[in-house]
């Protein structure tokens, strides 16, 4: 037994020694991994920090950079890196994505290596291009006829010529072919007044020539819309709505709500009404159906027969009713969740929400006078 005990003790001793060795090795490996991770994090931080700084803070010489129509953020980043305006295209893309920076415009820009990323982004968003021959600004919420009027006042063609071109079926088919990710046959529905309504992105546009053609103005605006929607491809896919429906909803939100927060609230109300199979009953669609601007929508106006009239038809109207701000589009994808089915606004623009028609009528009686506009759902719903 003594020999057995001696052998057993030796084996235990060896096992303890092996276990101690294993523990030491594990500790060394973990320490190495930890040090490596810390070094990697520090190196990564320093690399990113360096990448978002100007290429050369002391170099203010001009660098001419051309951003083609329809360029994506990735393509813009690659161009800026190739021209030594930024240090790293991937970091630029991540920076714009993290900060939700969109709305970059095509054109010929003058940058410098001393510019910060924020300065470059601001230039791309505001369209501060080099030596533009003519600049045209299309405010958000303008419909096709208003856009045509703005262009006719700035450029050589007439309002009628513009409207004829954007209604020309052969031209529209060419645009659909050139922009398949944005334009579909939905815009060619017979009842739609202007097929490109809502598809011409509001913004400031610089042109290198003093008399751009109608085709050039339309192309740059459609390309801008397409670029904006590329940023929301995942949201569109998750929404169970077509692009045409998304643009239509965004145009309604734009015309009903005065600011970003109320747009999210009203988008939520619209979704609630759609889910309840209720008519949207939004006044801007009546005005669009009437084809005129009015300070007040009267009960008799609600009877106008039109596929745009949401007091007569359930669901979304047949198409958009105007251009829209980017935050109206964001509201469509990120509405405020609530149980509200009604809203109304007083003459000062303050909006009141309610869950029932009874509450809605009480709020209307309290906040809306007979002399104010009828921005509410009527009592006989």
N, C-alpha and C positions, 0 to 999 in steps of 0.2 A: 504493500500500500504506500510505503514511503516513496518508492520510485514513481508510482502513479501521481502522488501528490506533488512531487517535485516537477514532473512533466507538466502537470496541470497548471502549477504556478508559473512555469516558464511560458506556457502558451498565453496565460492571462497577461503576463508582463509584456509579451510581444504584441498582443492585441491592443493593450493600452498605449504602447509605443506607436503602433500603426495609427490608432485613432488620434493620438496627439499630433502625429505627422500630418494626417488628413486635415485636422482642424487648422493647423498652421497653414497648409496649402490653401484651404478654402478662404481663410482670413486674408492671405496674401492676394488671392485672385479677386476677392470682393473689394479689397482696398484698391487694387489696380483698376478694377472696373469703376469704382467710385471716383477715383482720381481722374480716370479717363473721361467719365461722364461730366465731372466738374470742368475739366479742361475743355471738353467739347462745347459745353454750355457757354463758358466764357468766350471761347473762340467764336461760337455762333453769334453771340450777342455783339461782340466787337465787329464781326463781319457785317452783320445787318446794320449796325449803327454807322459803320463806314459807308455802306452802300446807299443809305438814304441821305448822306451829306452831299453837298455840291461836288462835282468832278474836280473843279479847281476854283476855290473861292476868290482867287486873285485874277482870274481870266474873264474879263467882261466883253471880250470880242464877240461879235455877232456870228451866229451859226444859222444859216438858212435851212429850214427843215420843211419838207412838203409832206403833209398828211393827206393821202388820197381819200376820195369819197368812199364811204362804207368800211373804213378801216376799223378793225376790232381793237379792243384794249391791248391784246397780245401783239397785234401787228404794230400798233403805235409804240408800244414799249420796245419792240425790236428795232424800229426805226430810230428812236431816240438813243438807244444804246449804240447803234452803228454810227451815229453822228457824234458820239462822245458827249451827249447832253446829259445823260444819266450813266451811272456806273453799272447797273445790273437790271436787265429787263424783268427777270423773275421777281426781284424785290419790288420793282415798280408796280408790277401787277398785283402782288400781295398787298402792297401799301394801299393801292386804290380800292382793292376788294375789302380790306379790313376797315377802311374809312368810308366805304359806300360811296366812292367817287365815280360818277358816270357822266354822260352827256358831253363827251369829247367831240369837237367839231373838226371837220376837214378844213384844209386851207394851207397856205404857205406862211410859216411862222418864222420869227426871228428869235432864237434862244441864245443863251450863253452858258458856258461851263460853270459859271458862278451862281446860277439860279438854283434855288432849293426845289425839292419835289413839289411842295405846296404852290410855289410860284409857277412852275411848269403846268401843274394841274389846273390852276386858275386860268391861265392863258388858254389852255385847250378847251375849257368849259365856256369861257366868255367869248371865244372866237377872236381873240386879239391877234389877228394875222397881220402879216407885213404888207403894207402898200395896197390895201384893198381898193379897187376902183369904185365899188359901190357897196353899201351895207344896208340890209333890209332886216327889220325886226318884226317878227310875227308874235304878238302876245298870246299867252295861253288863253284857251276858251274861245278863240275865234273860229267861226265856221267857214266853209269854203267860199261863200260869197264875200265875206269880210276879208279873207286872205287874198282873193282876187282883186279886191278894191285896193288893198295896201300895195300890192305889186304894181298895179296899173298906175298908181301915183308916183312910184319910184322908177319904174322901168318903161320901156318903149311900147310894150303891148297893152291892149285894152283889157278891161275886166271881162268883156264878152269873149274875147279871143282865149283868155285863160280858161274860162268855164267850158268853152267848146272843146278845148284840148283835153281837159281832165274828164270829159264825158265821152271822148272818142273811143269806141270799143276796140279798134285795132291798136291804138296806142296803149290802152289798158291791158290788152293781152300781151303786149311787148313787156310792159312793166311786171306783169305776173310772172312771165318767163325769166326776167332778170332778177326778180326778188321772190323766189318761191318759198323762202322761209317765213315771209311776212304776208305776201299777197296771195289770196286764193280766189276761187270762183265765187266765194261768198260776196265779194264786192260787186259782182255782176248781176245780182238779183234785180229783177225788173222793177220792183217797188222802191229801190234805193234811189234817192234824189241825186246824190253825188257819190260815185263809187269810191273816191279817195278821201271822203270826209273822215276826219279823225286819223288818217294815215300820214298827214303832212305835219311833222313835228314842229311845235312852236319853239321859236328861238331866234337868235341873231345870226344872220348869214352874210358872209363877206364873199364878194365875187371879184375875180381878177380883171374882168372886163366890165365896161360901163353898161353894156346892153346884153346881159345873158338872155338866152332864149327861155321860152316857157318850159321846154324839156329839161333844161339845165336847172331851173329853179325847183321843178318837181323832183328831179333825180336826187338833188342834195337833201331835200326834206324827207323823201321816202327812205333814203339811205340812213339818215339820222334816226328815223323811227326804227328801222331794222336793227341798227346798232344798239339802241336802247333796249329793244326786246330781247336781243341775244343775252343780255345780262340777267334776264328773268325767265330763261327757258325752263329751268327746273320748276319754278313757281307755276308757269303756264301748264306744264305737264301734270302737276299735282292738283290743279284747280278744276279739272274736268270741264273746262271751258275752252272753246276755240279762240284763236287770236282775235278773230272778228268780234266775238262776244266780250272778250276782255277789253278791247278798245271801246266797244259800245258802252260797257259799264263804266269805264274810266271817264268817258265823256259826260255821262250822267252825273257822276260824283263831282266832276269839275264844275258843272253848272249849278249844282244845288248847294255846295258847301264853300264857305269863304276862306277856310284855312286848313292846314294839314290835319289837325286833330279832329275837327268837325267832319272832314272827309272820311276819316276812318270810322267815325260814329255812324255817318249816313250810309256808308258802304255796308255796315253791319245791319242797319235797318232794311236796306234793299234786299240783302240776302235773306233776312227773316221773312220778308213779304213774299219773296219768290218761293221759299220753302213752305209757306202756308198757302201757296197757290192763290195769292192775292195780287191784284193789279198794283204796279209800282206807283201809279198816280203822281208823277212828278211833272210840275209845271213847265220846265224847260222843253220837254218833249212836245207839249201843246204849242208853245211858241214856235218851235221848229216846224211842226206840222202846218201851222198858220203861215209860216214864211215871213214873219214880221216880228219886230221887237215891240213889246208893250210893257208899260210899267205895272199894269194890273192884268191878271188873267181872270176873266169873268166866267160865270157858270155856263153861259152860252158858248164860250170858246171850247169848253170841255167836250162839246158834241162834235167837233170837227172830225170827219172821217179820214183817217190816215193810219198807215202801219206804224207811224212814229208816235201816235197818241196813246200814252200808257194809261189814260183814263178809260179807254175803250178796248184795249187789248192787253191780255195777260202776258207776262214774261217781258223780256227785253224788247225794245223797238227793233225794227228791221236792220238798223245800222247806227253808227255813231252820229252825234249831232254837233260835234265841234272837235277842235284840238284840245289838249289837256296838259296840265302840269305833271311832272314826273311823280309828285307825291300823290296825285290822284290815282295813278297807276299802282303805286305802292299800297295805297289804301284798299284797292281791289284785292290784293294778295294778303293784306294784313288788317282786316276789319276789326273793329272793337266788338267783342262778343257781348251781347245783351239780349234782353227779351223785348226790346222796343220794336213796335210795329208802326209807330207814327212819329212825326216831327213837324214842327212849325217854327217859323222865324218871324220876329217882330221887325219893325221898321229900322231898328238899330243893328240888325244882323244877329241878335242873340237867338240861339236855337233851343227849343224845348222839346223833350222827348217823352213819350208815354207808351204804355203797354196795351192800353185798351182805348176803344173809340170814345168811351165815356170820359176817360181822363183827358183825352185829346181835345174833346169839345169844351171841357172845363178850362183847359189851358188857353184855348183859342178865345174863349169869352173873356178871359182875364188879360190876355196880352195883345190881342189883335182887334183893332178898331175897324169900323166899316170903311174908313178912308184908306186903309192900308191894303197892300197886295194880298192875294189869296194864296199864300205859300203853305197850303195845308190840304189834308184829305177832307173832302166834304162830308157833311153830317149823314147823308143818305147812303153811305157806302153799303 
